[in-house]
Amino acid sequence: MSYYFVSVPKLPKQLSHQMGTVELVEYVVREKEKVEKGQTIAIVQNWWAKMALKAVGPGYVSKIFFEKHTHIKEGDPLAIVVCDPEDGPRSKETSELEVIENIRQKPSSEK
């Protein structure tokens, strides 16, 4: 068996916040639940958007780390997924990010 940390990725410029954090809205899965590649593990948000953090490979969630409404820094892990070694991440990215809802638009710096 192998495992990977599901971490908050570095957010793209259009979603990044000066604090470099996101707030945990909720975990969609619980400890010991099976996950598939692309399945949402947690919902997070910041000033600009609500986002889903998705599994990069199948396995099961062995540990979640935070309570709702906790502010988590980019790069920090939210959960551990235990998996077969061939199902682990193929790159340094340990979660997929999908914007669910744009809350606000960043002002354009172009004039």
Backbone as a chain_set.jsonl record, in Angstrom:
{"seq": "MSYYFVSVPKLPKQLSHQMGTVELVEYVVREKEKVEKGQTIAIVQNWWAKMALKAVGPGYVSKIFFEKHTHIKEGDPLAIVVCDPEDGPRSKETSELEVIENIRQKPSSEK", "coords": {"N": [[0.834, -1.188, 0.0], [0.289, 2.287, -0.493], [0.3, 5.874, -0.093], [-1.103, 9.202, -0.352], [-0.975, 12.713, 0.316], [-3.74, 14.842, 0.291], [-3.562, 17.915, -0.778], [-3.935, 21.507, -0.497], [-3.754, 23.107, -3.499], [-1.411, 25.38, -5.138], [-3.009, 28.287, -5.87], [-4.388, 29.525, -8.951], [-3.57, 32.728, -10.419], [-5.91, 34.295, -10.869], [-7.554, 33.397, -8.875], [-6.189, 33.488, -6.523], [-5.538, 34.68, -3.215], [-4.497, 37.37, -1.153], [-3.806, 36.493, 1.389], [-3.139, 33.856, 1.006], [-4.615, 31.638, 1.75], [-7.325, 29.265, 2.167], [-10.719, 28.654, 3.133], [-12.048, 25.889, 4.821], [-14.969, 24.551, 3.766], [-16.511, 22.199, 3.775], [-16.046, 18.65, 4.262], [-16.574, 16.288, 1.775], [-16.372, 13.602, 1.744], [-15.914, 11.053, 4.228], [-13.694, 9.8, 6.827], [-12.299, 6.612, 6.131], [-13.875, 6.153, 3.915], [-14.272, 5.143, 0.519], [-12.688, 6.532, -2.363], [-12.779, 7.733, -5.716], [-10.786, 8.429, -8.646], [-10.834, 11.841, -9.41], [-13.013, 12.36, -7.824], [-14.728, 14.521, -5.588], [-13.245, 15.552, -2.608], [-13.159, 17.562, -0.686], [-14.724, 20.757, -0.076], [-13.722, 24.028, -0.544], [-13.221, 27.559, 0.071], [-12.452, 30.96, -0.819], [-12.032, 34.524, -0.785], [-12.626, 34.968, -3.453], [-13.688, 32.671, -4.795], [-15.586, 29.549, -4.686], [-14.459, 26.279, -4.35], [-13.803, 22.905, -5.468], [-11.857, 20.307, -4.164], [-10.298, 17.622, -5.543], [-9.747, 14.066, -5.71], [-6.708, 12.645, -6.941], [-6.307, 10.075, -7.593], [-7.603, 6.702, -7.162], [-8.631, 5.24, -4.003], [-8.793, 5.105, -0.431], [-10.001, 7.315, 2.093], [-7.991, 7.873, 4.749], [-7.465, 9.616, 6.797], [-8.645, 12.738, 7.963], [-7.94, 16.2, 8.485], [-8.907, 18.723, 9.468], [-11.388, 20.903, 11.0], [-14.619, 22.202, 10.023], [-14.695, 25.493, 8.62], [-12.079, 26.156, 9.162], [-9.111, 27.918, 8.382], [-6.85, 27.289, 5.848], [-3.569, 27.016, 4.655], [-2.193, 27.403, 1.339], [-0.745, 24.522, -0.045], [-0.823, 23.067, 2.305], [-1.827, 19.929, 3.762], [-5.09, 18.397, 3.543], [-6.171, 15.913, 3.871], [-5.456, 12.349, 4.007], [-5.004, 9.933, 1.544], [-5.12, 6.542, 1.149], [-3.705, 4.213, -1.035], [-3.17, 1.944, -3.857], [0.198, 1.548, -4.977], [0.515, 2.106, -7.779], [-1.637, 3.764, -8.256], [-1.231, 6.23, -7.152], [-0.31, 9.79, -7.068], [0.975, 11.137, -10.123], [2.429, 13.324, -10.536], [3.707, 16.292, -8.887], [1.425, 17.486, -7.997], [-1.196, 16.967, -5.774], [-3.885, 17.059, -5.672], [-6.848, 17.812, -7.541], [-8.196, 20.82, -8.772], [-11.291, 22.419, -8.938], [-13.325, 25.044, -9.921], [-16.302, 25.844, -8.43], [-18.061, 27.884, -7.971], [-17.931, 31.266, -8.808], [-17.353, 33.849, -6.674], [-16.664, 36.536, -6.48], [-15.363, 38.906, -8.856], [-12.036, 39.473, -9.728], [-10.547, 42.665, -9.867], [-9.401, 44.019, -12.944], [-6.05, 44.63, -13.778], [-5.273, 45.859, -16.011], [-5.377, 48.689, -18.15]], "CA": [[0.0, 0.0, 0.0], [0.938, 3.587, -0.559], [-0.635, 6.933, 0.275], [-0.737, 10.571, -0.722], [-1.676, 13.79, 1.003], [-4.567, 15.717, -0.542], [-3.152, 19.251, -0.332], [-4.472, 22.685, -1.185], [-2.757, 23.478, -4.503], [-1.175, 26.805, -5.355], [-4.148, 28.759, -6.646], [-4.051, 30.392, -10.082], [-3.582, 34.161, -10.118], [-7.264, 34.843, -10.845], [-8.238, 32.911, -7.677], [-5.355, 33.609, -5.332], [-5.864, 35.724, -2.25], [-3.269, 37.881, -0.545], [-3.492, 35.719, 2.586], [-2.646, 32.541, 0.625], [-5.373, 30.616, 2.462], [-8.719, 28.964, 1.822], [-11.507, 28.195, 4.276], [-12.695, 24.598, 4.616], [-16.423, 24.627, 3.86], [-16.943, 20.878, 4.238], [-15.536, 17.428, 3.647], [-17.632, 15.572, 1.074], [-16.191, 12.206, 2.159], [-15.486, 10.864, 5.616], [-12.62, 8.828, 7.01], [-12.553, 5.216, 5.768], [-14.687, 6.047, 2.71], [-13.571, 4.946, -0.741], [-12.764, 7.63, -3.331], [-12.342, 7.441, -7.074], [-10.065, 9.534, -9.284], [-11.715, 12.931, -9.807], [-14.101, 12.545, -6.863], [-14.515, 15.621, -4.651], [-12.948, 15.19, -1.225], [-13.517, 18.69, 0.169], [-15.099, 22.039, -0.669], [-13.044, 25.15, 0.106], [-13.503, 28.834, -0.581], [-11.769, 32.164, -0.359], [-12.733, 35.753, -1.141], [-12.943, 35.004, -4.878], [-14.399, 31.527, -5.372], [-15.799, 28.285, -3.986], [-13.74, 25.302, -5.163], [-13.763, 21.495, -5.065], [-10.561, 19.623, -4.221], [-10.639, 16.27, -5.992], [-8.722, 13.028, -5.625], [-5.957, 12.41, -8.177], [-6.296, 8.645, -7.825], [-8.509, 5.966, -6.291], [-8.141, 4.746, -2.72], [-9.755, 5.45, 0.606], [-9.559, 8.402, 2.973], [-7.627, 7.297, 6.044], [-7.409, 10.661, 7.832], [-8.911, 14.138, 7.637], [-7.189, 16.958, 9.478], [-9.434, 19.994, 9.937], [-12.8, 21.143, 11.246], [-15.225, 23.213, 9.15], [-14.38, 26.916, 8.809], [-10.655, 26.35, 9.417], [-8.36, 28.525, 7.277], [-5.749, 26.399, 5.522], [-2.637, 27.618, 3.704], [-1.843, 26.679, 0.122], [0.313, 23.541, 0.194], [-1.091, 22.249, 3.487], [-2.698, 18.785, 3.482], [-6.432, 18.304, 4.132], [-6.508, 14.512, 4.118], [-4.56, 11.316, 3.493], [-5.661, 8.869, 0.784], [-4.327, 5.316, 1.033], [-3.967, 3.679, -2.382], [-2.149, 1.077, -4.431], [1.284, 2.397, -5.468], [0.321, 2.558, -9.16], [-2.752, 4.71, -8.31], [-0.847, 7.483, -6.518], [-0.067, 10.925, -7.964], [2.029, 11.003, -11.136], [3.174, 14.587, -10.515], [3.743, 16.83, -7.524], [0.069, 17.903, -7.625], [-1.86, 15.892, -5.034], [-5.333, 17.251, -5.77], [-7.32, 18.57, -8.689], [-8.996, 21.956, -8.327], [-12.369, 22.82, -9.836], [-14.125, 26.159, -9.416], [-17.732, 25.532, -8.388], [-18.801, 29.146, -8.015], [-17.173, 32.509, -8.666], [-18.031, 34.702, -5.696], [-16.36, 37.907, -6.89], [-14.389, 39.038, -9.944], [-10.882, 40.301, -9.41], [-10.437, 43.807, -10.79], [-8.34, 43.916, -13.924], [-4.98, 45.615, -13.603], [-5.017, 46.451, -17.318], [-6.171, 49.902, -18.424]], "C": [[0.877, 1.249, 0.0], [-0.09, 4.632, -0.117], [-0.177, 8.247, -0.329], [-1.565, 11.549, 0.093], [-2.488, 14.557, -0.021], [-4.314, 17.127, -0.007], [-3.861, 20.342, -1.114], [-3.421, 23.118, -2.204], [-2.505, 24.984, -4.508], [-2.272, 27.286, -6.297], [-3.688, 29.617, -7.817], [-4.26, 31.859, -9.711], [-4.992, 34.724, -9.995], [-8.066, 34.391, -9.616], [-7.456, 33.145, -6.395], [-5.766, 34.816, -4.495], [-4.58, 36.138, -1.569], [-2.852, 37.097, 0.696], [-2.91, 34.343, 2.243], [-3.349, 31.406, 1.344], [-6.735, 30.392, 1.809], [-9.403, 28.527, 3.108], [-12.144, 26.857, 3.925], [-14.191, 24.767, 4.831], [-16.958, 23.299, 4.389], [-16.12, 19.784, 3.574], [-16.727, 16.732, 3.008], [-17.565, 14.083, 1.413], [-15.715, 12.173, 3.605], [-14.326, 9.874, 5.663], [-13.145, 7.425, 6.737], [-13.465, 5.048, 4.557], [-13.797, 5.927, 1.482], [-13.739, 6.191, -1.615], [-12.253, 7.137, -4.675], [-11.565, 8.639, -7.607], [-11.088, 10.582, -9.749], [-12.878, 13.182, -8.865], [-13.747, 13.673, -5.889], [-14.311, 15.089, -3.242], [-13.392, 16.302, -0.285], [-13.909, 19.9, -0.671], [-14.41, 23.121, 0.153], [-13.46, 26.441, -0.592], [-12.574, 29.909, -0.037], [-12.603, 33.354, -0.812], [-13.285, 35.706, -2.563], [-13.821, 33.865, -5.377], [-14.605, 30.396, -4.373], [-15.256, 27.201, -4.909], [-13.85, 23.895, -4.58], [-12.327, 21.009, -5.183], [-10.858, 18.154, -4.461], [-9.443, 15.334, -5.89], [-8.024, 12.863, -6.976], [-5.853, 10.923, -8.502], [-7.221, 7.945, -6.856], [-7.823, 5.497, -5.012], [-9.214, 4.939, -1.68], [-9.137, 6.493, 1.525], [-9.247, 7.793, 4.337], [-7.626, 8.34, 7.157], [-7.811, 12.0, 7.232], [-8.382, 14.972, 8.795], [-7.896, 18.157, 10.112], [-10.934, 19.968, 10.189], [-13.307, 22.161, 10.23], [-14.794, 24.607, 9.591], [-12.926, 27.179, 9.223], [-10.016, 26.971, 8.18], [-7.08, 27.726, 7.092], [-4.873, 27.043, 4.457], [-2.462, 26.748, 2.47], [-0.669, 25.755, 0.439], [0.07, 22.658, 1.396], [-2.039, 21.099, 3.143], [-4.033, 18.876, 4.216], [-6.75, 16.885, 4.573], [-5.394, 13.612, 3.599], [-5.417, 10.286, 2.77], [-4.687, 7.7, 0.683], [-4.718, 4.655, -0.287], [-2.921, 2.634, -2.754], [-1.059, 1.974, -5.01], [1.084, 2.913, -6.892], [-0.814, 3.573, -9.299], [-2.423, 6.064, -7.687], [-0.595, 8.589, -7.538], [1.101, 10.67, -8.905], [2.87, 12.28, -11.239], [3.176, 15.092, -9.083], [2.372, 17.343, -7.068], [-0.66, 16.74, -6.967], [-3.37, 16.101, -4.923], [-5.633, 17.992, -7.061], [-8.248, 19.652, -8.163], [-10.048, 22.272, -9.38], [-13.152, 23.954, -9.191], [-15.595, 25.775, -9.537], [-18.545, 26.805, -8.585], [-17.825, 30.309, -7.893], [-17.97, 33.423, -7.75], [-17.869, 36.17, -6.076], [-15.386, 37.851, -8.061], [-13.248, 39.908, -9.458], [-10.855, 41.482, -10.372], [-9.244, 43.615, -11.726], [-7.309, 44.993, -13.673], [-4.632, 46.302, -14.926], [-5.92, 47.659, -17.513], [-6.265, 50.165, -19.877]], "O": [[2.029, 1.242, 0.434], [-1.23, 4.288, 0.195], [0.967, 8.393, -0.758], [-2.689, 11.26, 0.501], [-1.98, 14.888, -1.093], [-4.786, 17.489, 1.071], [-4.324, 20.132, -2.235], [-2.304, 23.463, -1.818], [-3.285, 25.759, -3.955], [-2.439, 26.749, -7.392], [-2.71, 30.355, -7.698], [-5.028, 32.181, -8.805], [-5.253, 35.545, -9.115], [-9.135, 34.937, -9.343], [-8.003, 33.014, -5.3], [-6.268, 35.818, -5.004], [-3.666, 35.326, -1.426], [-1.666, 37.043, 1.021], [-2.26, 33.723, 3.085], [-2.773, 30.335, 1.536], [-7.221, 31.205, 1.023], [-8.75, 28.085, 4.054], [-12.718, 26.708, 2.847], [-14.636, 25.086, 5.933], [-17.753, 23.269, 5.328], [-15.575, 19.959, 2.484], [-17.778, 16.602, 3.634], [-18.579, 13.387, 1.373], [-15.182, 13.153, 4.123], [-14.017, 9.204, 4.678], [-14.284, 7.095, 7.068], [-13.801, 3.92, 4.198], [-12.722, 6.522, 1.409], [-14.794, 6.826, -1.611], [-11.41, 6.245, -4.753], [-11.679, 9.742, -7.073], [-12.079, 10.249, -10.398], [-13.653, 14.114, -9.075], [-12.611, 13.768, -5.424], [-15.097, 14.281, -2.747], [-13.936, 16.033, 0.786], [-13.486, 20.047, -1.817], [-14.499, 23.137, 1.381], [-13.985, 26.417, -1.705], [-11.996, 29.783, 1.043], [-13.765, 33.191, -1.184], [-14.303, 36.335, -2.851], [-14.622, 34.065, -6.29], [-13.908, 30.294, -3.363], [-15.548, 27.195, -6.104], [-13.974, 23.715, -3.369], [-11.657, 21.269, -6.183], [-11.574, 17.518, -3.689], [-8.289, 15.754, -5.972], [-8.664, 12.932, -8.025], [-5.366, 10.553, -9.57], [-7.593, 8.519, -5.832], [-6.599, 5.377, -4.951], [-10.404, 4.938, -1.995], [-7.921, 6.546, 1.709], [-10.135, 7.259, 5.003], [-7.768, 7.995, 8.33], [-7.378, 12.357, 6.136], [-8.371, 14.522, 9.942], [-7.512, 18.572, 11.205], [-11.654, 19.122, 9.66], [-12.517, 22.899, 9.643], [-14.561, 24.862, 10.772], [-12.583, 28.301, 9.593], [-10.343, 26.593, 7.055], [-6.322, 27.51, 8.038], [-5.383, 27.561, 3.463], [-2.566, 25.523, 2.536], [0.284, 26.156, 1.108], [0.687, 21.599, 1.512], [-2.949, 21.266, 2.33], [-4.108, 19.359, 5.346], [-7.5, 16.673, 5.525], [-4.513, 14.045, 2.856], [-6.426, 9.821, 3.3], [-3.568, 7.851, 0.192], [-5.899, 4.549, -0.617], [-1.92, 2.462, -2.058], [-1.364, 3.066, -5.491], [1.449, 4.052, -7.184], [-0.949, 4.19, -10.356], [-3.267, 6.96, -7.696], [-0.659, 8.346, -8.743], [2.096, 10.057, -8.52], [3.885, 12.315, -11.935], [2.706, 14.408, -8.174], [2.176, 17.606, -5.882], [-0.735, 15.65, -7.535], [-4.046, 15.401, -4.17], [-4.786, 18.703, -7.6], [-9.001, 19.424, -7.216], [-9.739, 22.379, -10.567], [-13.591, 23.839, -8.047], [-16.069, 25.425, -10.618], [-19.57, 26.811, -9.267], [-16.992, 30.337, -6.987], [-19.129, 33.732, -8.025], [-18.82, 36.949, -6.004], [-14.67, 36.864, -8.234], [-13.467, 40.956, -8.85], [-11.114, 41.317, -11.564], [-8.202, 43.101, -11.319], [-7.654, 46.14, -13.386], [-3.802, 47.211, -14.962], [-7.079, 47.657, -17.098], [-6.892, 51.14, -20.289]]}, "num_chains": 1, "name": "protein.A"}
